[in-house]
Amino acid sequence: GNEAIFIFLVVLAFVYLVLAAQYESFLLPLAVLLSLPAGVFGSYLSLKALGLADDIYAQVALVMLVGLLGKNAVLIVELAVQRHRQGASVKDAAIEGAKARFRPILMTSFAFVAGLVPLVLATGAGAVGNRTIGASALGGMLFGTFFGVLVVPGLYFAFAKLSEGRSLSRREEEAPSTAEVTHHA
């Protein structure tokens, strides 16, 4: 039925809340989440190109793509957040995050894609299911990786500029939650 859309939205909401707590910002997780539609588009594009149906296998691949493409985006954003906290400008932090994580992201993504090739080329019993999950994941991973490494630094820059100077929680050093105690002799 239509439960797949509901499950997908719950997964996205959960990912958003975890990232909001991690980054201490309501805006920075959007840099990760807005990078995911490229992978979803690539997944559906590959299914259409191969004449395969959007069934439960394709939906499982989409949930898997949210995790894998989200991980790629988190790698870039996390390093950029660290560099920004160390004093780099938002622009420099975004560029450094993209440069430092580019090769590891491509290596892991292409290794994953290479592992999916046998599924896409499957024949025999259960081949349609194997081809569907393989094609969906392969197309989504390729498309999401290529556009993710280009789009995520820009999204980080935009949302970091918007959230600059704001924090989800008060830092103890900036505004102590306890009053100073003075002792009189």
TORPA-4810 file (N, C-alpha, C, O; in nm, 3 decimals):
<nodes>
NODE_1_0.082_-0.119_0.000_0.000_0.000_0.000_0.086_0.125_0.000_0.195_0.128_-0.056_G
NODE_2_0.034_0.225_0.064_0.103_0.354_0.073_0.187_0.365_0.198_0.230_0.475_0.235_N
NODE_3_0.212_0.254_0.265_0.293_0.258_0.387_0.438_0.294_0.358_0.506_0.346_0.447_E
NODE_4_0.486_0.270_0.239_0.626_0.299_0.204_0.655_0.448_0.218_0.761_0.486_0.267_A
NODE_5_0.561_0.532_0.177_0.581_0.677_0.189_0.586_0.715_0.336_0.670_0.796_0.377_I
NODE_6_0.497_0.658_0.415_0.494_0.686_0.559_0.625_0.643_0.625_0.681_0.717_0.705_F
NODE_7_0.672_0.524_0.592_0.797_0.472_0.649_0.914_0.561_0.607_1.002_0.590_0.689_I
NODE_8_0.917_0.603_0.483_1.023_0.689_0.433_1.024_0.822_0.508_1.131_0.872_0.542_F
NODE_9_0.907_0.880_0.534_0.898_1.006_0.607_0.942_0.990_0.752_1.006_1.079_0.809_L
NODE_10_0.908_0.877_0.813_0.951_0.850_0.951_1.103_0.837_0.957_1.167_0.887_1.049_V
NODE_11_1.161_0.769_0.858_1.307_0.755_0.852_1.372_0.892_0.839_1.470_0.921_0.908_V
NODE_12_1.320_0.977_0.752_1.376_1.111_0.734_1.361_1.195_0.861_1.453_1.268_0.898_L
NODE_13_1.247_1.184_0.928_1.227_1.260_1.053_1.325_1.213_1.160_1.381_1.296_1.232_A
NODE_14_1.346_1.084_1.170_1.439_1.030_1.268_1.581_1.077_1.239_1.653_1.119_1.330_F
NODE_15_1.621_1.070_1.114_1.755_1.116_1.074_1.770_1.265_1.105_1.874_1.308_1.155_V
NODE_16_1.667_1.344_1.076_1.673_1.487_1.103_1.693_1.514_1.252_1.777_1.596_1.289_Y
NODE_17_1.618_1.446_1.336_1.627_1.470_1.481_1.763_1.429_1.536_1.819_1.499_1.621_L
NODE_18_1.816_1.318_1.490_1.949_1.275_1.534_2.055_1.377_1.492_2.143_1.412_1.571_V
NODE_19_2.047_1.423_1.368_2.145_1.520_1.320_2.129_1.656_1.388_2.228_1.724_1.412_L
NODE_20_2.007_1.696_1.420_1.985_1.822_1.491_2.051_1.818_1.628_2.109_1.916_1.673_A
NODE_21_2.042_1.705_1.693_2.109_1.690_1.824_2.261_1.686_1.808_2.333_1.744_1.889_A
NODE_22_2.308_1.620_1.706_2.452_1.609_1.684_2.515_1.744_1.650_2.620_1.779_1.705_Q
NODE_23_2.453_1.819_1.560_2.508_1.947_1.516_2.466_2.064_1.603_2.516_2.175_1.585_Y
NODE_24_2.374_2.041_1.697_2.319_2.146_1.781_2.263_2.260_1.697_2.284_2.378_1.727_E
NODE_25_2.192_2.224_1.592_2.133_2.321_1.499_2.013_2.257_1.432_2.012_2.137_1.401_S
NODE_26_1.911_2.339_1.410_1.795_2.290_1.336_1.814_2.306_1.185_1.741_2.244_1.108_F
NODE_27_1.910_2.387_1.143_1.930_2.413_1.000_2.034_2.323_0.936_2.015_2.280_0.822_L
NODE_28_2.144_2.292_1.004_2.251_2.213_0.942_2.207_2.073_0.897_2.258_2.026_0.795_L
NODE_29_2.116_2.005_0.968_2.071_1.875_0.915_2.003_1.884_0.779_1.998_1.785_0.706_P
NODE_30_1.953_2.000_0.745_1.889_2.016_0.614_1.990_2.003_0.501_1.954_1.964_0.390_L
NODE_31_2.117_2.034_0.528_2.221_2.016_0.427_2.236_1.869_0.393_2.264_1.834_0.278_A
NODE_32_2.219_1.783_0.492_2.227_1.638_0.469_2.100_1.589_0.401_2.106_1.518_0.301_V
NODE_33_1.985_1.627_0.453_1.858_1.575_0.401_1.828_1.623_0.259_1.768_1.549_0.181_L
NODE_34_1.867_1.744_0.227_1.838_1.794_0.093_1.932_1.739_-0.013_1.913_1.763_-0.132_L
NODE_35_2.033_1.665_0.029_2.120_1.598_-0.068_2.062_1.462_-0.110_2.106_1.405_-0.210_S
NODE_36_1.965_1.412_-0.037_1.909_1.279_-0.063_1.820_1.269_-0.187_1.819_1.164_-0.251_L
NODE_37_1.744_1.373_-0.224_1.659_1.359_-0.344_1.734_1.324_-0.471_1.677_1.262_-0.560_P
NODE_38_1.859_1.362_-0.483_1.937_1.326_-0.603_1.948_1.175_-0.614_1.935_1.119_-0.723_A
NODE_39_1.973_1.108_-0.503_1.982_0.962_-0.504_1.848_0.896_-0.534_1.843_0.796_-0.605_G
NODE_40_1.741_0.951_-0.479_1.608_0.897_-0.505_1.574_0.912_-0.653_1.519_0.820_-0.714_V
NODE_41_1.608_1.027_-0.711_1.586_1.048_-0.853_1.664_0.947_-0.937_1.611_0.889_-1.031_F
NODE_42_1.791_0.927_-0.902_1.875_0.830_-0.974_1.821_0.688_-0.963_1.830_0.610_-1.058_G
NODE_43_1.765_0.656_-0.848_1.707_0.524_-0.828_1.588_0.501_-0.922_1.580_0.399_-0.990_S
NODE_44_1.497_0.598_-0.924_1.380_0.584_-1.011_1.418_0.591_-1.159_1.356_0.526_-1.242_Y
NODE_45_1.519_0.670_-1.190_1.566_0.679_-1.328_1.620_0.544_-1.376_1.592_0.502_-1.489_L
NODE_46_1.698_0.478_-1.292_1.753_0.348_-1.332_1.645_0.241_-1.342_1.651_0.154_-1.428_S
NODE_47_1.545_0.247_-1.255_1.433_0.152_-1.264_1.358_0.172_-1.395_1.324_0.075_-1.464_L
NODE_48_1.333_0.297_-1.430_1.262_0.327_-1.554_1.344_0.283_-1.675_1.290_0.225_-1.769_K
NODE_49_1.475_0.311_-1.672_1.561_0.278_-1.787_1.567_0.128_-1.812_1.578_0.084_-1.926_A
NODE_50_1.560_0.048_-1.704_1.567_-0.097_-1.719_1.430_-0.163_-1.725_1.421_-0.285_-1.735_L
NODE_51_1.324_-0.083_-1.718_1.188_-0.137_-1.728_1.147_-0.218_-1.607_1.069_-0.312_-1.619_G
NODE_52_1.197_-0.183_-1.491_1.163_-0.256_-1.368_1.058_-0.179_-1.288_1.045_-0.057_-1.302_L
NODE_53_0.984_-0.251_-1.205_0.874_-0.192_-1.129_0.924_-0.133_-0.997_1.026_-0.174_-0.941_A
NODE_54_0.848_-0.035_-0.949_0.872_0.023_-0.816_0.798_-0.065_-0.715_0.682_-0.038_-0.683_D
NODE_55_0.866_-0.168_-0.666_0.803_-0.261_-0.573_0.877_-0.259_-0.439_0.955_-0.168_-0.412_D
NODE_56_0.852_-0.359_-0.358_0.911_-0.363_-0.224_1.063_-0.369_-0.230_1.130_-0.315_-0.142_I
NODE_57_1.119_-0.434_-0.332_1.264_-0.440_-0.347_1.323_-0.300_-0.371_1.426_-0.264_-0.314_Y
NODE_58_1.256_-0.223_-0.455_1.302_-0.088_-0.483_1.289_0.000_-0.359_1.373_0.087_-0.336_A
NODE_59_1.186_-0.021_-0.281_1.166_0.058_-0.160_1.269_0.024_-0.053_1.313_0.113_0.020_Q
NODE_60_1.308_-0.102_-0.043_1.416_-0.141_0.048_1.546_-0.073_0.005_1.622_-0.026_0.089_V
NODE_61_1.571_-0.070_-0.125_1.690_-0.003_-0.176_1.688_0.146_-0.143_1.792_0.204_-0.114_A
NODE_62_1.571_0.208_-0.148_1.561_0.351_-0.115_1.595_0.377_0.031_1.665_0.473_0.062_L
NODE_63_1.545_0.292_0.120_1.577_0.310_0.262_1.728_0.292_0.284_1.789_0.365_0.362_V
NODE_64_1.787_0.195_0.215_1.931_0.174_0.224_2.005_0.296_0.169_2.107_0.337_0.225_M
NODE_65_1.956_0.355_0.060_2.019_0.473_0.002_2.017_0.592_0.097_2.112_0.669_0.102_L
NODE_66_1.909_0.607_0.171_1.902_0.716_0.269_2.018_0.704_0.367_2.082_0.804_0.400_V
NODE_67_2.045_0.583_0.412_2.156_0.563_0.503_2.291_0.588_0.441_2.375_0.657_0.498_G
NODE_68_2.313_0.532_0.323_2.445_0.543_0.260_2.474_0.684_0.207_2.584_0.736_0.227_L
NODE_69_2.376_0.744_0.141_2.399_0.880_0.091_2.400_0.981_0.206_2.472_1.080_0.202_L
NODE_70_2.320_0.953_0.307_2.324_1.038_0.427_2.459_1.031_0.495_2.510_1.133_0.542_G
NODE_71_2.518_0.913_0.500_2.652_0.896_0.558_2.753_0.978_0.481_2.838_1.044_0.541_K
NODE_72_2.746_0.975_0.349_2.838_1.054_0.267_2.824_1.203_0.297_2.924_1.273_0.311_N
NODE_73_2.701_1.250_0.306_2.679_1.392_0.335_2.725_1.427_0.476_2.781_1.534_0.499_A
NODE_74_2.702_1.337_0.571_2.744_1.361_0.709_2.895_1.372_0.719_2.947_1.452_0.796_V
NODE_75_2.966_1.292_0.640_3.113_1.299_0.642_3.161_1.439_0.604_3.251_1.494_0.668_L
NODE_76_3.103_1.496_0.501_3.142_1.630_0.457_3.100_1.735_0.560_3.181_1.819_0.599_I
NODE_77_2.976_1.730_0.603_2.923_1.832_0.694_2.993_1.824_0.829_3.024_1.927_0.888_V
NODE_78_3.018_1.705_0.879_3.082_1.691_1.010_3.221_1.753_1.011_3.256_1.824_1.104_E
NODE_79_3.299_1.727_0.907_3.433_1.786_0.901_3.423_1.938_0.885_3.502_2.011_0.945_L
NODE_80_3.329_1.986_0.806_3.311_2.130_0.790_3.271_2.196_0.922_3.319_2.304_0.954_A
NODE_81_3.183_2.131_0.998_3.142_2.184_1.128_3.262_2.192_1.222_3.280_2.292_1.292_V
NODE_82_3.344_2.087_1.224_3.463_2.088_1.309_3.558_2.200_1.271_3.608_2.271_1.358_Q
NODE_83_3.583_2.217_1.141_3.674_2.323_1.096_3.619_2.461_1.128_3.693_2.552_1.164_R
NODE_84_3.487_2.477_1.114_3.425_2.605_1.146_3.438_2.635_1.295_3.463_2.749_1.333_H
NODE_85_3.420_2.535_1.379_3.434_2.554_1.524_3.579_2.584_1.563_3.605_2.645_1.666_R
NODE_86_3.673_2.539_1.479_3.814_2.566_1.505_3.855_2.704_1.457_3.969_2.745_1.476_Q
NODE_87_3.762_2.777_1.395_3.791_2.915_1.356_3.792_2.943_1.207_3.809_3.058_1.168_G
NODE_88_3.775_2.843_1.124_3.773_2.866_0.979_3.641_2.934_0.941_3.540_2.918_1.009_A
NODE_89_3.644_3.010_0.834_3.520_3.071_0.785_3.429_2.960_0.733_3.474_2.848_0.707_S
NODE_90_3.302_2.992_0.719_3.206_2.892_0.669_3.246_2.844_0.530_3.241_2.725_0.502_V
NODE_91_3.287_2.937_0.445_3.327_2.901_0.309_3.449_2.810_0.310_3.450_2.707_0.243_K
NODE_92_3.552_2.847_0.386_3.674_2.766_0.393_3.645_2.628_0.454_3.702_2.528_0.411_D
NODE_93_3.558_2.624_0.554_3.523_2.497_0.617_3.451_2.406_0.519_3.477_2.286_0.515_A
NODE_94_3.361_2.462_0.439_3.288_2.383_0.339_3.383_2.328_0.233_3.373_2.212_0.195_A
NODE_95_3.474_2.412_0.187_3.570_2.368_0.084_3.663_2.261_0.140_3.690_2.161_0.074_I
NODE_96_3.710_2.281_0.262_3.800_2.182_0.322_3.729_2.050_0.347_3.787_1.943_0.325_E
NODE_97_3.604_2.056_0.392_3.526_1.934_0.412_3.507_1.857_0.282_3.518_1.734_0.279_G
NODE_98_3.478_1.929_0.175_3.459_1.865_0.044_3.589_1.804_-0.007_3.589_1.692_-0.058_A
NODE_99_3.698_1.877_0.005_3.827_1.826_-0.043_3.873_1.704_0.035_3.917_1.605_-0.023_K
NODE_100_3.863_1.711_0.167_3.915_1.603_0.251_3.833_1.475_0.239_3.888_1.365_0.252_A
NODE_101_3.705_1.487_0.215_3.618_1.369_0.210_3.588_1.320_0.069_3.523_1.216_0.053_R
NODE_102_3.633_1.390_-0.033_3.602_1.355_-0.171_3.649_1.213_-0.205_3.569_1.131_-0.250_F
NODE_103_3.776_1.185_-0.186_3.832_1.055_-0.224_3.772_0.941_-0.142_3.733_0.840_-0.201_R
NODE_104_3.762_0.952_-0.008_3.699_0.841_0.067_3.555_0.813_0.026_3.512_0.698_0.021_P
NODE_105_3.479_0.918_-0.002_3.340_0.899_-0.044_3.334_0.828_-0.178_3.256_0.734_-0.195_I
NODE_106_3.415_0.871_-0.273_3.415_0.806_-0.404_3.460_0.660_-0.395_3.404_0.573_-0.460_L
NODE_107_3.562_0.635_-0.314_3.613_0.497_-0.302_3.507_0.404_-0.245_3.483_0.296_-0.299_M
NODE_108_3.443_0.443_-0.136_3.343_0.355_-0.075_3.219_0.342_-0.163_3.161_0.234_-0.172_T
NODE_109_3.179_0.451_-0.226_3.059_0.447_-0.312_3.083_0.358_-0.434_2.996_0.278_-0.470_S
NODE_110_3.198_0.372_-0.498_3.226_0.290_-0.616_3.247_0.143_-0.580_3.212_0.055_-0.658_F
NODE_111_3.301_0.116_-0.463_3.313_-0.023_-0.418_3.174_-0.084_-0.397_3.150_-0.199_-0.432_A
NODE_112_3.083_-0.006_-0.341_2.945_-0.051_-0.322_2.877_-0.075_-0.457_2.810_-0.176_-0.476_F
NODE_113_2.896_0.019_-0.550_2.836_0.006_-0.684_2.891_-0.118_-0.754_2.816_-0.191_-0.818_V
NODE_114_3.021_-0.143_-0.743_3.081_-0.262_-0.805_3.020_-0.389_-0.747_3.002_-0.487_-0.819_A
NODE_115_2.990_-0.388_-0.619_2.925_-0.504_-0.557_2.782_-0.524_-0.603_2.730_-0.635_-0.592_G
NODE_116_2.718_-0.419_-0.653_2.580_-0.430_-0.701_2.569_-0.480_-0.844_2.462_-0.524_-0.886_L
NODE_117_2.676_-0.474_-0.920_2.672_-0.515_-1.061_2.621_-0.658_-1.078_2.538_-0.681_-1.167_V
NODE_118_2.666_-0.757_-0.999_2.611_-0.893_-1.015_2.460_-0.900_-0.991_2.392_-0.980_-1.054_P
NODE_119_2.409_-0.817_-0.900_2.263_-0.815_-0.879_2.190_-0.762_-1.001_2.087_-0.816_-1.040_L
NODE_120_2.243_-0.658_-1.061_2.179_-0.598_-1.178_2.180_-0.694_-1.297_2.088_-0.694_-1.378_V
NODE_121_2.284_-0.775_-1.307_2.297_-0.869_-1.419_2.245_-1.009_-1.387_2.269_-1.103_-1.463_L
NODE_122_2.173_-1.023_-1.276_2.126_-1.154_-1.231_2.033_-1.221_-1.333_1.957_-1.154_-1.403_A
NODE_123_2.042_-1.354_-1.339_1.951_-1.434_-1.421_1.903_-1.552_-1.336_1.959_-1.579_-1.230_T
NODE_124_1.802_-1.619_-1.382_1.754_-1.738_-1.313_1.644_-1.705_-1.214_1.577_-1.602_-1.222_G
NODE_125_1.626_-1.797_-1.118_1.519_-1.784_-1.019_1.544_-1.662_-0.930_1.655_-1.644_-0.879_A
NODE_126_1.443_-1.578_-0.912_1.454_-1.459_-0.829_1.529_-1.344_-0.894_1.563_-1.247_-0.827_G
NODE_127_1.554_-1.355_-1.024_1.633_-1.253_-1.093_1.565_-1.116_-1.093_1.633_-1.014_-1.082_A
NODE_128_1.434_-1.114_-1.104_1.365_-0.984_-1.111_1.382_-0.909_-0.979_1.407_-0.788_-0.980_V
NODE_129_1.370_-0.977_-0.868_1.391_-0.913_-0.738_1.534_-0.865_-0.721_1.558_-0.753_-0.676_G
NODE_130_1.629_-0.950_-0.759_1.770_-0.911_-0.750_1.801_-0.793_-0.841_1.871_-0.700_-0.801_N
NODE_131_1.748_-0.797_-0.962_1.774_-0.687_-1.056_1.710_-0.557_-1.007_1.767_-0.449_-1.023_R
NODE_132_1.590_-0.568_-0.948_1.522_-0.448_-0.900_1.599_-0.382_-0.787_1.624_-0.261_-0.792_T
NODE_133_1.636_-0.458_-0.686_1.708_-0.399_-0.573_1.846_-0.351_-0.617_1.893_-0.247_-0.570_I
NODE_134_1.911_-0.425_-0.705_2.043_-0.387_-0.753_2.039_-0.261_-0.838_2.120_-0.170_-0.819_G
NODE_135_1.945_-0.256_-0.932_1.935_-0.139_-1.021_1.894_-0.015_-0.943_1.947_0.094_-0.967_A
NODE_136_1.802_-0.030_-0.851_1.757_0.083_-0.772_1.871_0.140_-0.688_1.893_0.261_-0.685_S
NODE_137_1.943_0.052_-0.621_2.055_0.096_-0.537_2.170_0.150_-0.621_2.231_0.251_-0.585_A
NODE_138_2.200_0.084_-0.733_2.310_0.127_-0.819_2.284_0.265_-0.878_2.369_0.353_-0.870_L
NODE_139_2.167_0.285_-0.936_2.135_0.415_-0.995_2.131_0.526_-0.892_2.181_0.635_-0.915_G
NODE_140_2.071_0.496_-0.779_2.063_0.596_-0.672_2.199_0.631_-0.616_2.227_0.747_-0.586_G
NODE_141_2.284_0.530_-0.600_2.417_0.555_-0.544_2.505_0.634_-0.640_2.574_0.727_-0.599_M
NODE_142_2.501_0.599_-0.769_2.581_0.674_-0.866_2.536_0.819_-0.875_2.616_0.912_-0.864_L
NODE_143_2.408_0.837_-0.896_2.353_0.971_-0.911_2.371_1.052_-0.783_2.413_1.167_-0.787_F
NODE_144_2.339_0.991_-0.670_2.350_1.059_-0.541_2.493_1.094_-0.504_2.517_1.198_-0.443_G
NODE_145_2.587_1.007_-0.538_2.727_1.034_-0.506_2.781_1.148_-0.591_2.843_1.241_-0.538_T
NODE_146_2.758_1.142_-0.721_2.808_1.249_-0.809_2.752_1.385_-0.771_2.826_1.483_-0.761_F
NODE_147_2.621_1.391_-0.749_2.562_1.519_-0.715_2.584_1.555_-0.569_2.591_1.673_-0.534_F
NODE_148_2.595_1.455_-0.483_2.617_1.481_-0.341_2.748_1.550_-0.312_2.753_1.645_-0.234_G
NODE_149_2.856_1.502_-0.375_2.987_1.564_-0.348_2.993_1.707_-0.402_3.078_1.786_-0.359_V
NODE_150_2.906_1.741_-0.494_2.901_1.877_-0.547_2.803_1.966_-0.470_2.829_2.084_-0.448_L
NODE_151_2.691_1.908_-0.430_2.582_1.986_-0.371_2.598_2.004_-0.220_2.566_2.111_-0.168_V
NODE_152_2.645_1.903_-0.149_2.651_1.909_-0.002_2.735_2.027_0.048_2.689_2.096_0.140_V
NODE_153_2.853_2.054_-0.006_2.928_2.171_0.045_2.852_2.302_0.026_2.856_2.390_0.112_P
NODE_154_2.783_2.315_-0.086_2.702_2.436_-0.109_2.585_2.445_-0.012_2.555_2.553_0.039_G
NODE_155_2.520_2.332_0.013_2.410_2.331_0.110_2.462_2.362_0.250_2.398_2.436_0.325_L
NODE_156_2.577_2.305_0.285_2.636_2.336_0.416_2.663_2.485_0.426_2.631_2.548_0.528_Y
NODE_157_2.723_2.542_0.322_2.755_2.685_0.324_2.628_2.768_0.347_2.628_2.858_0.430_F
NODE_158_2.522_2.738_0.272_2.398_2.814_0.284_2.337_2.803_0.423_2.301_2.905_0.483_A
NODE_159_2.327_2.681_0.475_2.262_2.664_0.605_2.352_2.706_0.721_2.302_2.751_0.824_F
NODE_160_2.482_2.694_0.705_2.573_2.740_0.811_2.571_2.892_0.818_2.578_2.948_0.928_A
NODE_161_2.563_2.959_0.704_2.552_3.105_0.705_2.423_3.149_0.775_2.423_3.247_0.850_K
NODE_162_2.315_3.077_0.749_2.187_3.111_0.814_2.191_3.088_0.964_2.133_3.165_1.041_L
NODE_163_2.260_2.982_1.006_2.261_2.947_1.149_2.381_3.002_1.224_2.395_2.976_1.344_S
NODE_164_2.466_3.077_1.157_2.586_3.129_1.222_2.548_3.215_1.342_2.466_3.306_1.331_E
NODE_165_2.608_3.184_1.455_2.581_3.259_1.577_2.464_3.206_1.658_2.438_3.253_1.768_G
NODE_166_2.394_3.108_1.604_2.281_3.048_1.676_2.321_2.909_1.721_2.407_2.845_1.660_R
NODE_167_2.259_2.864_1.829_2.289_2.731_1.882_2.161_2.668_1.934_2.073_2.738_1.984_S
NODE_168_2.152_2.538_1.924_2.035_2.466_1.973_2.030_2.470_2.125_1.922_2.477_2.184_L
NODE_169_2.145_2.466_2.188_2.151_2.470_2.334_2.250_2.575_2.377_2.342_2.612_2.303_S
NODE_170_2.231_2.622_2.497_2.319_2.722_2.553_2.448_2.655_2.599_2.443_2.549_2.662_R
NODE_171_2.559_2.712_2.571_2.687_2.658_2.616_2.713_2.709_2.758_2.686_2.825_2.789_R
NODE_172_2.764_2.622_2.842_2.789_2.655_2.982_2.889_2.769_2.995_2.876_2.854_3.083_E
NODE_173_2.989_2.773_2.907_3.090_2.878_2.916_3.031_3.014_2.882_3.070_3.115_2.941_E
NODE_174_2.936_3.017_2.789_2.880_3.144_2.744_2.778_3.200_2.843_2.774_3.321_2.867_E
NODE_175_2.697_3.114_2.900_2.594_3.156_2.994_2.581_3.051_3.103_2.502_2.957_3.089_A
NODE_176_2.657_3.064_3.209_2.654_2.962_3.314_2.513_2.944_3.371_2.440_3.041_3.390_P
NODE_177_2.478_2.820_3.397_2.345_2.793_3.450_2.343_2.799_3.602_2.237_2.793_3.663_S
NODE_178_2.459_2.812_3.663_2.467_2.825_3.808_2.528_2.959_3.843_2.613_3.012_3.771_T
NODE_179_2.485_3.013_3.953_2.537_3.143_3.996_2.673_3.125_4.062_2.703_3.019_4.118_A
NODE_180_2.753_3.229_4.054_2.883_3.223_4.119_2.861_3.235_4.269_2.775_3.310_4.315_E
NODE_181_2.938_3.161_4.342_2.929_3.163_4.487_3.046_3.246_4.539_3.162_3.220_4.506_V
NODE_182_3.014_3.343_4.620_3.120_3.422_4.682_3.124_3.390_4.830_3.021_3.378_4.896_T
NODE_183_3.241_3.378_4.880_3.261_3.345_5.021_3.314_3.469_5.093_3.408_3.535_5.047_H
NODE_184_3.254_3.499_5.202_3.299_3.614_5.282_3.372_3.560_5.405_3.325_3.468_5.472_H
NODE_185_3.486_3.619_5.433_3.566_3.571_5.544_3.533_3.641_5.671_3.592_3.612_5.775_A
</nodes>
